């Protein structure tokens, strides 16, 4: 049986490069919102071998120090919208 980490390792760098290239070339507020949701979900996922360390290493493999910039300038700005939307869906099904 394959470890989930081994399967994802081969796809992580090209996937994140594609996502970041899309953000750099044609950034829209909707794309940034869903990209941030994806990043926050990937940080919270509870799968052996995946999670915050995996995500940080993936971004560090693309460009050292980029993860801090990404989280502080993009994801953190969207997190309030994401939390609010999730709260509303939880309270008003």
MARFI-12551 format. One line per 4 residues: number of its first residue (from 1); for each residue x negated, y, z negated of N, C-alpha, C. Coordinates in steps of 0.001 Angstrom, whole numbers. Layout:
NUM = X Y Z X Y Z X Y Z ~ ...
***
This chain:
1 = -849 -1187 0 0 0 0 -887 1240 0 ~ -570 2183 843 -1353 3397 950 -1010 4374 -163 ~ -2036 5052 -644 -1842 6124 -1617 -1311 7344 -865 ~ -326 8018 -1430 262 9187 -760 -782 10255 -483
5 = -1760 10357 -1350 -2820 11354 -1172 -3654 11052 62 ~ -3960 9777 286 -4765 9392 1441 -4039 9702 2744 ~ -2739 9506 2761 -1953 9777 3963 -1906 11273 4240 ~ -1664 12061 3204 -1487 13504 3365 -2812 14214 3655
9 = -3921 13704 3142 -5219 14360 3347 -5530 14622 4815 ~ -5194 13696 5676 -5487 13863 7092 -4675 14955 7761 ~ -3531 15246 7213 -2630 16230 7814 -2650 17589 7135 ~ -3194 17676 5934 -3089 18895 5132 -3753 20101 5798
13 = -5012 19972 6167 -5717 21129 6717 -5084 21629 8017 ~ -4823 20765 9008 -4183 21275 10229 -2789 21865 9970 ~ -2046 21265 9043 -717 21784 8724 -806 23185 8135 ~ -1667 23372 7147 -1777 24682 6505 -2378 25722 7446
17 = -3287 25324 8306 -3826 26271 9296 -2711 26732 10230 ~ -1863 25809 10656 -738 26163 11525 233 27112 10818 ~ 561 26808 9566 1476 27669 8813 897 29067 8599 ~ -381 29124 8263 -1015 30429 8026 -1194 31220 9317
21 = -1477 30525 10418 -1595 31198 11714 -261 31811 12108 ~ 805 31061 11880 2151 31579 12178 2446 32813 11332 ~ 2050 32778 10073 2293 33923 9201 1491 35145 9665 ~ 284 34922 10131 -558 36035 10564 -84 36616 11895
25 = 384 35768 12791 726 36258 14121 2112 36904 14190 ~ 3116 36251 13631 4479 36794 13688 5161 36605 12344 ~ 4765 37403 11392 5296 37301 10031 6660 37977 9951 ~ 7646 37225 9478 8972 37775 9223 9295 37560 7752
29 = 10234 38313 7235 10592 38163 5826 11191 36787 5562 ~ 11930 36268 6510 12511 34932 6342 11421 33856 6307 ~ 10429 33986 7188 9330 33011 7204 8544 33058 5893 ~ 8251 34243 5421 7503 34390 4162 8294 33783 3008
33 = 9602 33994 3003 10450 33435 1954 10380 31909 1957 ~ 10571 31284 3108 10565 29822 3175 9160 29245 3014 ~ 8155 29945 3462 6775 29513 3227 6497 29504 1727 ~ 6930 30541 1031 6730 30622 -417 7497 29523 -1140
37 = 8695 29244 -686 9465 28124 -1269 8723 26808 -1091 ~ 8165 26609 81 7404 25387 354 6195 25289 -578 ~ 5468 26383 -741 4282 26392 -1601 4680 26115 -3052 ~ 5715 26761 -3536 6159 26545 -4918 6653 25115 -5124
41 = 7326 24569 -4133 7758 23179 -4224 6548 22252 -4261 ~ 5582 22520 -3403 4372 21689 -3370 3596 21781 -4684 ~ 3643 22920 -5348 2994 23052 -6648 3732 22273 -7729 ~ 5038 22147 -7592 5846 21516 -8635 6077 20027 -8415
45 = 5774 19528 -7242 6069 18123 -6927 5305 17199 -7868 ~ 5977 16150 -8269 5358 15207 -9199 5127 13873 -8497 ~ 4153 13888 -7611 3739 12696 -6883 2258 12506 -7167 ~ 1880 11299 -7529 498 11037 -7879 -419 11424 -6715
49 = -1416 12251 -7021 -2375 12687 -6014 -2006 13979 -5320 ~ -785 14430 -5512 -349 15695 -4922 -39 16658 -6051 ~ 184 17906 -5727 487 18899 -6753 -452 20079 -6667 ~ -603 20822 -7754 -1390 22054 -7719 -2849 21849 -7285
53 = -3504 20836 -7824 -4912 20625 -7468 -5080 20314 -5984 ~ -4186 19497 -5467 -4245 19159 -4042 -4060 20393 -3182 ~ -3063 21198 -3535 -2756 22388 -2747 -3910 23394 -2785 ~ -4455 23608 -3955 -5572 24547 -4090 -6787 24057 -3296
57 = -7085 22773 -3370 -8219 22219 -2610 -7979 22330 -1108 ~ -6741 22160 -682 -6428 22287 741 -6696 23707 1230 ~ -6265 24699 463 -6508 26093 858 -7979 26462 729 ~ -8648 25941 -271 -10088 26189 -427 -10868 25586 745
61 = -10376 24472 1290 -11016 23847 2443 -10898 24690 3701 ~ -9886 25514 3762 -9703 26398 4914 -10584 27637 4769 ~ -10479 28291 3610 -11287 29479 3341 -11423 29633 1833 ~ -12637 29565 1306 -12828 29701 -142 -12263 31028 -670
65 = -11518 30927 -1758 -10935 32109 -2373 -9607 32530 -1786 ~ -9176 31872 -719 -7939 32283 -49 -6709 31961 -878 ~ -6783 30905 -1679 -5612 30520 -2468 -5198 31615 -3442 ~ -6144 32267 -4083 -5815 33349 -5022 -5142 34510 -4308
69 = -5666 34872 -3166 -5091 35958 -2385 -3683 35607 -1919 ~ -3516 34398 -1446 -2216 33948 -968 -1184 33962 -2082 ~ -1541 33413 -3234 -587 33335 -4335 -269 34714 -4909 ~ -1264 35567 -5014 -1009 36868 -5638 -295 37844 -4703
73 = -543 37772 -3405 38 38755 -2493 1303 38293 -1786 ~ 1480 37004 -1642 2630 36541 -872 3606 35764 -1739 ~ 3143 34697 -2344 4041 33807 -3086 4619 34497 -4317 ~ 3802 35209 -5068 4308 35846 -6289 5354 36910 -5979
77 = 5232 37583 -4850 6220 38600 -4482 7561 37977 -4119 ~ 7543 36751 -3636 8774 36081 -3237 9390 35255 -4366 ~ 8638 34986 -5401 9106 34063 -6439 10381 34546 -7130 ~ 10534 35832 -7325 11745 36340 -7964 12970 36067 -7101
81 = 12855 36245 -5808 13977 35957 -4908 14320 34475 -4934 ~ 13291 33645 -4979 13500 32196 -4974 14185 31765 -6258 ~ 13729 32275 -7377 14337 31924 -8665 15780 32401 -8706 ~ 16043 33612 -8256 17407 34140 -8266 18330 33298 -7397
85 = 17885 32940 -6201 18717 32147 -5296 18991 30770 -5881 ~ 17999 30156 -6476 18175 28836 -7078 19117 28910 -8270 ~ 19014 29966 -9060 19885 30149 -10216 21329 30295 -9785 ~ 21561 31068 -8749 22924 31270 -8254 23495 29952 -7746
89 = 22710 29171 -7023 23189 27877 -6512 23487 26926 -7657 ~ 22711 27005 -8711 22920 26136 -9868 24185 26505 -10623 ~ 24420 27802 -10789 25559 28264 -11567 26871 28286 -10768 ~ 26779 28473 -9471 27984 28603 -8635 27929 27596 -7481
93 = 28204 26327 -7750 28077 25318 -6681 29055 25454 -5581
***
